[in-house]
């Protein structure tokens, strides 16, 4: 099942399950559409794969298949320093 991460790993913007603003790669790295376009030109900085629009999960399915709640933020040169970075963030 597709993991719906709750935030952009670059700017930490909230990306709820129903948003059309979330972009993902095939490894489920998640970015907002602004960061995907502005910083990465549609290419995932972790795996070099294509960033594409994440499908929205229908509201009726969220109770049985909820979005993730753990936030993930990773340092990317293009993003600049971000407050609250998780030093132990996983990488590909």
Backbone bond lengths (Angstrom), bond angles and torsions (degrees), N, CA, C in turn:
res aa  C-N    CA-C-N  psi(-1)  N-CA   C-N-CA  omega(-1)  CA-C   N-CA-C  phi
1 X - - - 1.438 - - 1.526 108.63 -
2 X 1.305 115.88 141.30 1.458 122.31 -179.69 1.524 110.57 -65.17
3 X 1.329 116.27 127.79 1.461 122.14 177.22 1.522 108.59 -81.67
4 X 1.315 117.11 118.86 1.463 122.17 178.86 1.517 108.38 -95.77
5 X 1.330 116.25 93.64 1.465 120.83 179.84 1.526 108.98 -71.18
6 X 1.342 117.18 145.39 1.466 120.78 -171.14 1.522 116.12 -84.06
7 X 1.345 117.46 -1.31 1.467 118.35 -173.72 1.525 111.61 -154.24
8 X 1.330 114.31 164.75 1.462 122.10 173.86 1.522 107.87 -77.98
9 X 1.322 117.61 129.33 1.467 119.14 -178.31 1.521 112.17 -75.52
10 X 1.317 118.21 -6.57 1.462 121.81 177.42 1.532 111.01 -94.20
11 X 1.335 117.67 -57.23 1.472 121.19 -174.15 1.521 113.90 -106.42
12 X 1.331 118.24 -4.87 1.465 124.87 179.66 1.531 113.20 68.91
13 X 1.308 117.67 19.77 1.472 121.84 176.46 1.522 109.26 -63.90
14 X 1.329 116.77 139.61 1.460 120.99 175.97 1.525 109.96 -64.72
15 X 1.327 116.33 134.52 1.462 122.69 177.89 1.526 108.52 -131.17
16 X 1.337 117.09 81.53 1.459 119.91 -179.08 1.533 112.15 -61.58
17 X 1.306 115.92 160.63 1.465 122.22 -175.11 1.521 113.08 -55.34
18 X 1.318 118.00 -30.93 1.462 121.34 -175.24 1.529 114.09 -92.01
19 X 1.329 118.38 -0.92 1.463 120.35 -175.99 1.530 112.86 -72.14
20 X 1.316 114.95 149.30 1.463 121.53 173.56 1.527 110.27 -96.28
21 X 1.332 117.58 4.51 1.461 122.31 -175.23 1.526 114.12 -96.36
22 X 1.324 117.67 0.35 1.469 121.00 -178.88 1.523 110.33 -90.12
23 X 1.326 115.53 136.03 1.461 122.94 178.19 1.530 107.65 -120.80
24 X 1.338 116.95 139.39 1.464 121.24 -179.34 1.527 110.58 -135.01
25 X 1.338 114.73 160.13 1.466 121.11 170.85 1.532 107.00 -106.37
26 X 1.312 117.32 -176.54 1.466 120.26 -178.39 1.526 113.31 -69.49
27 X 1.341 117.43 -13.50 1.460 121.50 175.90 1.525 111.81 -97.52
28 X 1.328 117.41 7.33 1.461 125.05 178.65 1.522 113.63 70.06
29 X 1.341 117.69 19.69 1.462 119.46 169.15 1.522 104.91 -62.21
30 X 1.321 117.24 137.86 1.459 120.60 -170.48 1.517 111.47 -124.89
31 X 1.324 115.43 131.13 1.460 123.13 179.80 1.518 109.20 -137.46
32 X 1.326 116.67 155.39 1.462 119.45 172.32 1.527 107.60 -76.61
33 X 1.312 116.88 159.78 1.463 120.29 -177.77 1.524 111.77 -62.79
34 X 1.336 117.51 -32.08 1.468 120.61 178.63 1.529 111.17 -63.91
35 X 1.329 117.66 -50.18 1.470 120.96 179.92 1.525 111.08 -66.02
36 X 1.332 116.84 -40.36 1.465 120.17 -179.80 1.521 111.01 -58.20
37 X 1.327 116.83 -40.94 1.467 120.89 -179.03 1.523 112.01 -81.65
38 X 1.324 116.73 -48.92 1.467 121.56 -172.93 1.528 113.23 -70.63
39 X 1.316 116.76 -44.60 1.464 120.77 -174.11 1.530 114.33 -96.30
40 X 1.333 117.24 -30.12 1.458 119.40 -169.32 1.527 115.40 -122.95
41 X 1.325 117.83 0.21 1.476 121.82 178.36 1.532 112.30 50.60
42 X 1.346 116.17 36.79 1.458 120.60 176.65 1.516 115.74 77.02
43 X 1.337 117.24 11.52 1.469 121.93 179.54 1.529 108.97 -117.23
44 X 1.321 117.00 129.02 1.461 121.38 -179.48 1.531 110.43 -63.54
45 X 1.336 117.84 127.31 1.461 120.31 179.75 1.532 113.09 -72.94
46 X 1.320 117.15 -13.10 1.467 120.83 -179.11 1.527 112.63 -88.33
47 X 1.341 116.69 -43.00 1.467 119.92 -173.39 1.522 113.79 -122.95
48 X 1.319 117.29 -5.43 1.475 123.76 -177.73 1.519 113.02 69.94
49 X 1.335 116.67 14.08 1.459 120.61 176.60 1.522 111.63 -83.38
50 X 1.308 115.58 169.52 1.457 122.23 179.59 1.525 110.94 -71.46
51 X 1.326 116.32 135.92 1.462 121.06 171.26 1.521 107.43 -93.70
52 X 1.314 115.31 125.81 1.455 121.36 -177.87 1.522 109.27 -131.05
53 X 1.327 117.31 161.69 1.466 120.97 -177.63 1.528 110.05 -60.97
54 X 1.328 115.13 130.91 1.465 120.84 176.80 1.523 108.35 -76.60
55 X 1.321 118.03 132.89 1.460 118.74 177.21 1.525 110.74 -66.54
56 X 1.312 116.09 144.75 1.467 121.04 176.88 1.525 108.34 -81.74
57 X 1.323 116.46 141.71 1.461 120.48 175.43 1.528 107.41 -89.00
58 X 1.329 118.35 129.28 1.464 120.63 179.64 1.530 111.33 -57.47
59 X 1.319 116.41 138.22 1.468 122.05 -177.93 1.527 111.59 -53.84
60 X 1.310 117.81 -36.90 1.465 121.67 -178.76 1.531 112.25 -65.45
61 X 1.314 118.08 -20.32 1.468 121.90 -179.01 1.528 113.08 -96.39
62 X 1.329 117.59 -12.59 1.467 120.36 -175.54 1.526 113.76 -65.22
63 X 1.324 118.41 -31.08 1.468 119.04 -179.27 1.530 110.88 -66.85
64 X 1.307 117.83 -37.56 1.458 121.28 178.91 1.518 113.83 -87.24
65 X 1.317 115.86 -24.78 1.464 122.31 -177.25 1.524 108.59 -135.85
66 X 1.340 117.03 72.68 1.473 120.44 -173.48 1.523 113.39 -70.85
67 X 1.318 114.02 157.35 1.465 120.90 173.53 1.528 108.37 -70.42
68 X 1.309 116.34 158.30 1.468 121.37 176.98 1.525 109.86 -65.86
69 X 1.317 116.54 155.19 1.467 121.03 177.68 1.524 112.35 -113.75
70 X 1.323 117.69 -20.37 1.468 120.88 179.71 1.523 109.47 -71.34
71 X 1.326 115.84 125.13 1.462 120.99 -179.83 1.522 109.26 -82.40
72 X 1.317 116.20 146.91 1.455 122.46 -178.42 1.519 108.27 -132.00
73 X 1.315 117.03 118.71 1.466 122.30 176.99 1.519 106.97 -130.70
74 X 1.312 116.20 133.86 1.460 121.08 -177.03 1.524 109.06 -129.98
75 X 1.315 116.36 143.04 1.465 120.83 178.62 1.526 109.88 -74.59
76 X 1.308 115.34 120.39 1.461 122.51 173.60 1.519 106.11 -124.48
77 X 1.320 117.79 135.38 1.462 120.76 -179.42 1.522 111.51 -52.51
78 X 1.307 117.28 -41.45 1.462 121.38 -177.20 1.524 112.63 -65.88
79 X 1.324 117.31 -24.54 1.466 121.34 -177.96 1.517 112.03 -84.74
80 X 1.314 117.54 -22.97 1.457 120.51 -174.11 1.516 109.89 78.67
81 X 1.319 116.44 178.18 1.468 121.42 -179.92 1.515 109.55 -70.14
82 X 1.296 116.84 137.64 1.465 122.90 179.06 1.522 108.87 -123.06
83 X 1.312 115.76 137.55 1.466 120.92 176.31 1.517 108.83 -68.09
84 X 1.325 116.25 145.56 1.457 120.81 174.73 1.515 114.17 76.36
85 X 1.315 118.56 20.14 1.460 120.68 179.09 1.519 109.88 -61.05
86 X 1.291 116.10 139.98 1.455 122.20 176.39 1.522 107.89 -87.66
87 X 1.316 116.60 107.27 1.465 121.33 -175.95 1.518 111.80 -61.78
88 X 1.325 117.65 -23.53 1.451 120.32 -178.27 1.513 113.27 -98.31
89 X 1.309 118.19 21.19 1.457 121.02 -178.44 1.519 111.22 -59.10
90 X 1.304 114.36 141.82 1.460 120.10 178.29 1.517 109.94 -76.04
91 X 1.301 115.67 155.20 1.461 120.22 175.36 1.514 108.77 -134.85
92 X 1.319 115.78 165.61 1.462 120.43 179.62 1.501 110.41 -78.60
